[in-house]
Each structure stands twice: as C-alpha cells, then as structure tokens.
Amino acid sequence: MVENERGIKPDLIIRNAAEVITCTGERMEDIGLLTNASIAIKEGKIVGVGSNEEISIRFNSEEADTIDANGKVVAPGFIDSHTHLVFYGTRVEEYCAKLTGKNDLETLKKLGIAAGPNRTVELTRNRPQEELFEQSKKRLMTMLDYGITTVESKSGYGLTTESEIKILEVSRRLNEETPLDVLNTFLGAHGFPENLTKAEYLDVIINEMIPQVAERNLAEFCDVWCDEGYFTSKESELILKAGMQYGMKPKIHADAYSYIGGTDLAAEMKMVSVDHLNYTPVEVMEKLAEAKVTGVLMPSLDFAVGHKRPFEARKMLDLGMSIALATDLCPASYTQSMQFVIVLACKLYQFSVEEAIKAATYGGARALDLEDRGVIQGRETS
C-alpha cells in the first residue's frame, strides 16, 4: 500500500518520464531503472520518485510547477571527479605532430614545438586571472551542455605558490558564478618547476603552498602525482599528510605509467580516491576494494595519448572496487563530454552500459566524498 503524503506540497514535479535512472542499489550494475515515472521536488530536494500514479497519490501537487518529460530520460547529473579545468591555451601542435609519429621530445624540440605539461605551465602561469576565468568558463559551460553538473578542478599548472593560488581562486569563482558545483583540489605536486630541485620544491609545497592554500580556504582535497619521474610513495605521503593537517582530504594520481607504491599508500591511508591505475596489480586492487577507496578511471586520456597500457579495468569491478569515470579534461585529454567517456569505458574497459552510467554519476560522487548527489531518490525535508 502506498503511504499517503499529501501534506507535502512539492515545488516541482517532473511527470511522465519514459525512463528514470535512479542509480540506486549497492552493485555497480544496479541503475534502478523506472519506466513511466515521476519525480517530486521541494525546496531543491527530491522528496519522491515512483510511478506516475504513485507520485500523484503521495503528494499534493495542485500548486506545483510541472515539467512534462514524456518520451525523455531523467538521470542524475554527471559528476566529473578528475579534471584540470583551469589552464590557458592548447597543445594542438604537439598533438598533430604525434599523430605522424613524431613522439619524442627531442624531435618536437627540433621542429620548434614546445610539448608536455610544462608547456601548459608556461602558457598558464603568467596569464591574468580574468583570461583564465573566461577561457575556463567556456569549457565549464560546455560540460553543462553535456549533462555534467559537478566538477572537480585541480591546480597544478602553476608550480609556484602565487600561480597555484591564482588557479584555485579562478576555480572558486567558477563555482560562485556558474550553475555548476566546482570543488577544488590542490595539486601543486603535479610536476617540478625548472628553477628548483625536487627537495627544494617539496619544501615549498609542504611549508608554503599548503599553509597558504588552507589559510584562504581554497581547496577541499590535496592531490599528488605518484609515478616514476614524479613523486615517490614516501614523498607523496609527506605531502598528503601535510594537507590532512590543514583539513584537505587526500587523493592521488597513481600507477598511470608505473607501479611504485602509490596505490598501496591509497589503501593504507583510505584515501577518498586513487586515479589512473593503469599498472595496478590485482593484489592491490583487492586492497583498494577492502579499504573502500574509489578508483577514478579516464579512458579518454588513454585514447587521446595512445596509452601503452589501456588496461582492462573489468577486473576492478569484478573484485568489488567502487569505480568512477572522469574526463581528465586537460590539454592532453581535451574532452568535455561524459557521454564520450562512457562509450570508451564500454569499448576499452569492457564495462556494461549500466556500470559506465553508474560510474559517471554515483561513482563520481563517491570519488568526491559527496552523499547528496549521484542518485535520484527521495530525501527527508525539514
């Protein structure tokens, strides 16, 4: 018997949806598909989901605005849990050269083509904040057109205290001045400036950048790139624990191009997420599943760079890992479409359509430690 809730007066009712994808359920393949369904909303919160008849019985809808979703699908907004949203310019010359087999940096240099992440640092570091804002806003609004409603934005294309703070300030302004929710991640440990040794830069990150970012309340998360040629597992631990002392939750880039212990560290510290995972051993996948650390996968990056190991992530799902899909929007993976990411996850990783959709919604929420989105379900109102 349906409980009568006619005392609740929704502000809005979405009626007659051909399908509602709720993304509820414990398993990654559970997407909670409803047909011919309605959704009741009050004060910005979903208070009821069910058949058209059920919602009509449960709620007093006489004064509610209505949207007729006849023939349409209603789903949670996509949650993009790994982006480098704020940067300036592109690296299209580098990309075009690599398409013709000119892959090594020395050849690109002879051709007069600046390449790699440091090229983006050069383009971004000294740009006025307003220019960074306007270019990043265009990208963000395109993401909204593709159904992305929540975006994680990393710093990391500055590598100086001043420029890292500037990037985070741009992201904060994007959160305030656009319809999307933008969550900031401090990623000063995305590489190394050319004028400092690694030890000197590590000191700057821990004793200068993190305190100043925290003082301005600019980041919810702290991230680090743990890979050969970047930061070791031990160095990553030092950075992330320093961030935790200032209230930043730990995330990590790990096993993208090598396995050097970053994923083990993610399991030990029970991080919010661990991202990339191309070289993660099966036994470490088991640790991550047990520790309930969400793995963030970015098939669009593997596709764009022609990754040597576009791994079969099917095993992670089979072992019970929580998985998120993300665009990794950056100059090397310039896509704003989560639909494209979902297609690639099915093609490259052997995900089912249901698993990919849930990873791009519910999984993304898990990767950002969010409990108020990623699903469509009724919530209590005060």
C-alpha positions as CSV (number, residue, x, y, z in Angstrom):
1,M,0.0,0.0,0.0
2,V,1.3,3.4,-0.9
3,E,1.8,5.8,2.0
4,N,-0.3,9.0,1.7
5,E,1.9,12.1,1.9
6,R,-0.5,14.7,0.6
7,G,0.5,17.1,3.4
8,I,3.8,17.7,1.5
9,K,3.5,20.2,-1.3
10,P,6.2,19.9,-3.9
11,D,7.5,23.0,-5.7
12,L,8.1,21.0,-8.9
13,I,7.0,17.7,-10.3
14,I,8.7,16.0,-13.3
15,R,6.0,13.9,-14.9
16,N,5.6,11.1,-17.4
17,A,9.4,10.3,-17.9
18,A,9.8,7.4,-20.3
19,E,12.7,6.3,-18.0
20,V,14.1,7.5,-14.7
21,I,17.6,6.2,-14.0
22,T,18.0,6.4,-10.2
23,C,21.5,4.8,-9.9
24,T,20.4,3.4,-6.5
25,G,21.5,-0.1,-5.4
26,E,24.7,-1.5,-4.0
27,R,26.2,-3.0,-7.1
28,M,27.8,-1.0,-9.9
29,E,25.4,-2.6,-12.4
30,D,22.3,-1.5,-10.4
31,I,21.0,1.6,-12.0
32,G,17.4,1.4,-10.6
33,L,15.6,1.9,-13.9
34,L,12.0,3.0,-13.6
35,T,9.6,3.4,-16.6
36,N,6.7,5.9,-16.9
37,A,7.8,7.6,-13.7
38,S,7.6,10.9,-11.9
39,I,9.8,12.9,-9.5
40,A,8.6,15.2,-6.8
41,I,10.9,18.1,-5.7
42,K,10.6,20.5,-2.8
43,E,13.0,23.3,-2.0
44,G,15.6,21.9,-4.3
45,K,15.4,18.4,-2.8
46,I,13.9,15.2,-4.3
47,V,11.2,14.1,-1.9
48,G,9.7,11.3,-4.0
49,V,10.4,9.0,-7.0
50,G,7.9,6.5,-8.4
51,S,5.3,5.7,-11.0
52,N,3.1,8.5,-12.2
53,E,0.2,7.1,-10.2
54,E,2.2,6.6,-7.1
55,I,3.5,10.2,-7.1
56,S,0.0,11.6,-7.8
57,I,-1.3,9.7,-4.7
58,R,1.6,10.5,-2.4
59,F,1.9,14.2,-2.9
60,N,-0.3,17.3,-3.1
61,S,0.7,18.7,-6.5
62,E,-2.0,21.3,-7.0
63,E,0.3,24.3,-6.7
64,A,3.5,22.7,-8.1
65,D,5.2,23.7,-11.3
66,T,5.4,20.7,-13.7
67,I,7.7,19.5,-16.4
68,D,6.3,17.0,-18.9
69,A,9.2,14.6,-19.6
70,N,7.1,12.4,-22.0
71,G,9.5,10.4,-24.2
72,K,12.6,11.5,-22.3
73,V,15.1,10.0,-19.9
74,V,15.8,11.6,-16.5
75,A,19.1,10.7,-14.8
76,P,21.4,12.1,-12.2
77,G,23.7,14.9,-13.4
78,F,27.1,13.5,-14.4
79,I,29.9,14.1,-11.8
80,D,33.3,14.7,-13.3
81,S,35.7,13.8,-10.4
82,H,39.0,14.4,-12.2
83,T,39.7,17.5,-14.3
84,H,42.4,20.1,-14.8
85,L,39.8,22.6,-15.7
86,V,41.8,25.9,-15.3
87,F,44.6,26.2,-17.9
88,Y,45.4,28.5,-20.8
89,G,45.8,27.7,-24.5
90,T,46.2,24.3,-26.1
91,R,48.9,21.9,-27.2
92,V,47.4,21.1,-30.6
93,E,50.7,21.4,-32.5
94,E,52.2,18.7,-30.2
95,Y,49.2,16.5,-30.7
96,C,49.2,16.9,-34.5
97,A,53.0,16.1,-34.7
98,K,52.5,13.0,-32.6
99,L,49.8,11.7,-35.0
100,T,52.6,11.5,-37.6
101,G,54.9,9.5,-35.4
102,K,57.0,12.4,-34.0
103,N,56.6,11.3,-30.4
104,D,59.9,12.1,-28.7
105,L,60.6,15.4,-27.1
106,E,63.9,15.9,-28.9
107,T,62.2,15.7,-32.3
108,L,59.4,18.0,-31.3
109,K,62.0,20.5,-30.0
110,K,63.8,20.5,-33.3
111,L,60.5,21.2,-35.0
112,G,60.1,24.2,-32.7
113,I,57.2,22.6,-30.9
114,A,57.0,23.0,-27.1
115,A,55.5,19.9,-25.6
116,G,54.4,18.3,-22.4
117,P,52.8,19.6,-19.2
118,N,55.5,22.2,-18.7
119,R,54.3,23.8,-21.9
120,T,50.9,24.3,-20.3
121,V,52.6,25.6,-17.2
122,E,54.4,28.2,-19.4
123,L,51.1,29.3,-21.0
124,T,49.1,29.4,-17.8
125,R,51.4,30.7,-15.1
126,N,51.5,34.3,-16.0
127,R,48.1,34.8,-17.6
128,P,45.8,37.3,-15.9
129,Q,43.2,35.8,-13.7
130,E,40.4,37.2,-15.9
131,E,41.7,35.5,-19.0
132,L,41.9,32.2,-17.2
133,F,38.4,32.6,-15.9
134,E,36.9,33.4,-19.3
135,Q,38.6,30.5,-21.1
136,S,37.8,28.0,-18.3
137,K,34.2,29.2,-18.0
138,K,33.6,28.4,-21.7
139,R,34.9,24.9,-21.1
140,L,32.7,24.5,-18.0
141,M,29.5,25.7,-19.7
142,T,30.1,23.2,-22.5
143,M,30.4,20.5,-19.8
144,L,27.0,21.6,-18.5
145,D,25.6,21.2,-22.0
146,Y,26.8,17.6,-21.9
147,G,24.9,17.0,-18.6
148,I,27.8,17.4,-16.2
149,T,26.6,19.3,-13.1
150,T,29.5,18.8,-10.6
151,V,33.2,19.2,-11.5
152,E,36.4,18.6,-9.5
153,S,39.0,21.2,-10.6
154,K,42.7,20.6,-9.8
155,S,45.5,23.2,-9.7
156,G,48.9,22.1,-10.9
157,Y,49.7,24.2,-14.0
158,G,51.4,27.0,-12.0
159,L,54.0,25.3,-9.8
160,T,54.6,28.5,-7.9
161,T,52.7,29.5,-4.8
162,E,51.3,32.6,-6.4
163,S,50.1,30.9,-9.6
164,E,48.7,27.8,-7.8
165,I,46.7,30.1,-5.6
166,K,45.5,32.0,-8.7
167,I,44.3,28.8,-10.4
168,L,42.4,27.8,-7.3
169,E,40.9,31.3,-7.0
170,V,39.6,31.0,-10.6
171,S,38.0,27.7,-9.8
172,R,36.3,29.1,-6.7
173,R,35.0,32.0,-8.8
174,L,33.7,29.5,-11.4
175,N,31.8,27.7,-8.5
176,E,30.3,31.0,-7.4
177,E,29.4,32.4,-10.9
178,T,28.2,29.4,-12.9
179,P,25.3,26.9,-12.3
180,L,27.7,24.0,-11.8
181,D,29.3,23.0,-8.5
182,V,33.1,23.2,-8.7
183,L,35.2,21.5,-6.0
184,N,38.8,22.5,-5.7
185,T,41.8,20.2,-5.4
186,F,45.3,21.5,-4.6
187,L,47.8,19.7,-6.9
188,G,51.0,21.6,-6.5
189,A,52.7,18.2,-6.7
190,H,51.8,17.9,-10.4
191,G,55.5,18.3,-11.5
192,F,58.5,20.4,-10.8
193,P,59.5,24.0,-11.6
194,E,62.7,24.2,-13.5
195,N,64.4,26.6,-11.1
196,L,64.2,24.3,-8.0
197,T,65.5,20.8,-7.1
198,K,62.9,18.3,-6.1
199,A,63.9,18.6,-2.4
200,E,63.5,22.4,-2.6
201,Y,60.1,22.2,-4.3
202,L,58.9,19.6,-1.8
203,D,59.7,22.0,1.0
204,V,57.8,24.8,-0.8
205,I,54.7,22.6,-1.3
206,I,54.6,21.5,2.4
207,N,55.7,24.6,4.2
208,E,54.5,27.4,1.9
209,M,51.8,26.3,-0.6
210,I,49.7,24.1,1.6
211,P,49.5,26.6,4.5
212,Q,48.6,29.5,2.2
213,V,46.0,27.5,0.3
214,A,44.5,26.4,3.6
215,E,44.6,29.9,5.0
216,R,42.5,31.1,2.1
217,N,40.2,28.0,2.3
218,L,40.8,27.3,-1.4
219,A,40.8,23.5,-1.6
220,E,38.9,20.6,-0.2
221,F,41.3,18.0,-1.4
222,C,45.1,17.6,-1.7
223,D,46.5,15.5,-4.6
224,V,49.9,14.4,-5.8
225,W,51.3,12.6,-8.9
226,C,53.0,9.4,-7.7
227,D,54.8,7.9,-10.6
228,E,58.3,7.3,-12.0
229,G,59.9,10.7,-12.7
230,Y,57.4,12.5,-10.4
231,F,56.9,11.9,-6.6
232,T,57.8,8.7,-4.8
233,S,55.3,7.0,-2.5
234,K,57.2,8.4,0.6
235,E,57.2,11.9,-0.8
236,S,53.5,11.6,-1.7
237,E,52.8,10.5,1.9
238,L,54.6,13.6,3.3
239,I,52.6,15.9,1.0
240,L,49.2,14.3,1.7
241,K,49.7,14.1,5.4
242,A,50.7,17.8,5.4
243,G,47.5,18.5,3.5
244,M,45.4,16.5,6.0
245,Q,46.8,18.6,8.9
246,Y,45.2,21.5,7.2
247,G,41.9,19.8,6.6
248,M,42.4,18.7,3.0
249,K,41.2,15.2,2.1
250,P,43.8,13.0,0.3
251,K,43.6,12.0,-3.3
252,I,46.4,10.6,-5.5
253,H,47.4,10.1,-9.2
254,A,49.0,6.6,-9.2
255,D,50.1,3.8,-11.4
256,A,49.5,5.8,-14.6
257,Y,52.8,4.8,-16.2
258,S,54.5,2.7,-13.5
259,Y,53.7,0.9,-10.2
260,I,55.8,2.4,-7.4
261,G,53.5,2.0,-4.4
262,G,51.1,4.9,-4.7
263,T,48.1,2.6,-4.8
264,D,49.3,0.8,-1.7
265,L,49.5,4.1,0.0
266,A,46.0,5.0,-1.1
267,A,44.7,1.8,0.6
268,E,46.7,2.3,3.7
269,M,45.5,5.9,4.1
270,K,42.0,5.1,3.0
271,M,42.1,8.0,0.6
272,V,39.0,9.5,-1.0
273,S,40.1,8.3,-4.4
274,V,43.0,6.9,-6.4
275,D,43.2,7.9,-10.0
276,H,44.6,6.4,-13.3
277,L,45.5,2.8,-12.2
278,N,46.9,1.5,-15.5
279,Y,49.6,-0.5,-13.8
280,T,47.9,-1.5,-10.6
281,P,48.5,-5.2,-9.6
282,V,45.5,-7.4,-8.9
283,E,46.5,-7.9,-5.2
284,V,46.5,-4.1,-4.8
285,M,43.1,-3.8,-6.4
286,E,41.9,-6.2,-3.7
287,K,43.4,-3.9,-1.0
288,L,41.6,-0.9,-2.5
289,A,38.3,-2.7,-2.6
290,E,38.7,-3.7,1.0
291,A,39.6,-0.2,2.0
292,K,36.7,1.2,0.0
293,V,38.9,3.6,-1.9
294,T,37.2,4.7,-5.1
295,G,39.2,4.2,-8.3
296,V,38.9,7.0,-10.9
297,L,39.4,5.9,-14.5
298,M,39.8,8.1,-17.5
299,P,39.5,6.2,-20.8
300,S,39.5,9.4,-22.8
301,L,43.1,10.0,-21.7
302,D,44.2,6.5,-22.6
303,F,42.5,7.1,-26.0
304,A,44.0,10.6,-26.6
305,V,47.6,9.7,-25.8
306,G,47.5,6.2,-27.2
307,H,48.4,4.8,-23.8
308,K,50.7,1.8,-24.0
309,R,48.6,0.1,-21.4
310,P,44.9,0.9,-21.9
311,F,44.2,-1.8,-19.2
312,E,41.2,-4.0,-18.8
313,A,39.5,-2.4,-15.8
314,R,36.8,-5.1,-15.8
315,K,38.9,-6.9,-13.1
316,M,38.4,-3.9,-10.7
317,L,34.7,-4.2,-10.9
318,D,34.8,-7.9,-10.5
319,L,36.8,-7.5,-7.3
320,G,34.2,-5.1,-5.9
321,M,36.1,-1.8,-6.3
322,S,34.0,1.3,-6.4
323,I,34.7,3.0,-9.7
324,A,34.2,6.5,-11.1
325,L,34.7,7.7,-14.6
326,A,36.0,11.1,-15.4
327,T,37.1,13.2,-18.4
328,D,40.5,14.2,-17.2
329,L,39.8,17.4,-19.1
330,C,43.3,19.0,-19.8
331,P,45.3,19.9,-22.9
332,A,46.3,16.2,-23.3
333,S,42.7,14.9,-23.0
334,Y,40.6,17.8,-24.3
335,T,37.1,16.4,-23.9
336,Q,34.1,17.9,-22.1
337,S,31.7,15.0,-22.9
338,M,30.9,12.4,-20.3
339,Q,28.9,10.5,-23.0
340,F,32.2,10.0,-24.9
341,V,33.9,8.8,-21.7
342,I,31.1,6.3,-21.1
343,V,31.4,5.0,-24.7
344,L,35.1,4.5,-24.3
345,A,34.7,2.8,-20.9
346,C,32.4,0.2,-22.6
347,K,34.8,-0.1,-25.6
348,L,38.2,-0.2,-23.9
349,Y,37.4,-1.5,-20.4
350,Q,34.5,-3.9,-21.1
351,F,32.1,-2.1,-18.8
352,S,28.4,-2.7,-19.4
353,V,26.4,0.4,-20.2
354,E,24.8,0.3,-16.8
355,E,28.1,0.1,-15.0
356,A,29.5,3.0,-17.0
357,I,26.5,5.2,-16.3
358,K,26.7,4.5,-12.6
359,A,30.4,5.2,-12.5
360,A,29.8,8.6,-14.1
361,T,27.2,9.5,-11.5
362,Y,27.2,7.6,-8.2
363,G,30.8,6.7,-8.6
364,G,31.8,10.3,-9.2
365,A,30.0,11.3,-6.0
366,R,32.0,8.7,-4.1
367,A,35.2,9.9,-5.6
368,L,34.5,13.4,-4.2
369,D,33.1,12.2,-0.9
370,L,29.7,13.6,-1.7
371,E,26.5,12.0,-0.4
372,D,23.9,14.5,-1.7
373,R,24.1,13.6,-5.4
374,G,24.8,11.0,-7.9
375,V,21.5,9.2,-7.3
376,I,17.8,10.1,-7.7
377,Q,16.0,9.2,-4.5
378,G,13.6,10.8,-2.1
379,R,15.1,12.6,0.9
380,E,13.5,13.9,4.0
381,T,12.8,17.7,4.2
382,S,13.0,19.7,7.4
